Amino acid sequence: MLKYKGYTGVVEFDDEANLLFGRVIDLNAVITFEAKTASSVKKAFEDSINCYLSTCKKHNIEPQKSFSGNIRLRIPSEIHHKAYIHATRKGESLNKFITKALEHEMSV
């Protein structure tokens, strides 16, 4: 995973083409990049972001994805029930319980 200016890039390797390629995952558009070496893929990633941000500025486009804070989850009913019971016993809302569980998982 690559980070630059608060944006995140993910990279994969194409064995047949002997090529590293990736995409920026937190932009409103599909931004990709590619390179032959690990050292040059970082530069390609940064160049792609700089180019996109420049284009956004020129056309007054907001590049950052906005996240509403609403997530629709599909989980097994047994887990939903257990989470509700656990949250209630702790005196928390289900939303607060799930938020804390996500925060914990991301800090591990």
N, C-alpha and C positions, 0 to 999 in steps of 0.2 A: 504494500500500500504506500502511496506517495502523498505527501502533504505540501501545499504551497498556497500562500495567501488565504488560508482558511478553507481551501478546497481539497478534495480527496480524489486521488486517482487509483484505479485498480489496474494491474498489469497481468497479462497472460503471455505464454510463449507458444508460438506456432512452430512446431518441430519441422514440418514440411517446408515452410518458407524460411526457416531459421531466422525468425523475426519476433521481437517483443512488441506487443501492441496493448493498448489500454484505452480506458475511457474515464472521463471525469464524471463522478457520480452525483455531485450535488450542484448541478447547474440546470437551468430550465431548458437547455438544448442538448442535443447529442454532440459531445465533443470527444473526439478520438485522437490518438497519437500513436506513433510507431517508431521503432529504432532497431538497430542491429545489436547494440551493446547495452549493458546495464547502465553504464555511465551516461550514454547518450539518451536513454529513455527518459531520464529525469529532466534533461534539458528540453526534450520534445514535449513532455508534460507541461513544463513551465511555459514554454513558447505558446502552446495551445491555449492555456489559460490567459496569458497576456493578450493574445490576439483576440480572443473572445471578449474579454473585458473591454478592450479598446473598441470593438465593434458595438458592444452594448452601450458604452458611453456615447459614442457617435450617434446612435439611434435612440437614445434615452430608454433603454430596455433594462429592467431589473434582472440581473443574472442569478441571484441567489434564489433557490427554491424556498418558498414559504411553507412552513409546516404549521398546520392549524392546531395541533395538539390532540386531535381526535383520531383514534385508531379503531378500526373495526376488526375485532379478533374473532377467529373461529377456533374454538378449543373444545375438547371433549366435555360433555356435560358434567362428568364426574370431577374433572379438574375445576371447572367453573364453580361447582358446589363446594368443593373443598376450600377453594380460595375464598369464597364468600364466608364460610364458617370461620376460617382462620382470621380473616379481617375483622369480622364481628367480635370474635373473642378478644382481639387486641384493641377494640374500640375504634377501629379505622373504617373508612369507606373502602369498598372494593377498588375504586380508582386509586386511592392513596396506597393501598397494599401492592397493587400491580406496579405503580410508579416506583415504589421503593425496591421491589424485586428487580425491575429493569435496571435501576441505578446500581444496585448491588452487583448484578451480573456484568455490567459494563465496567465496573471498577476492578474486577478480578483479573 
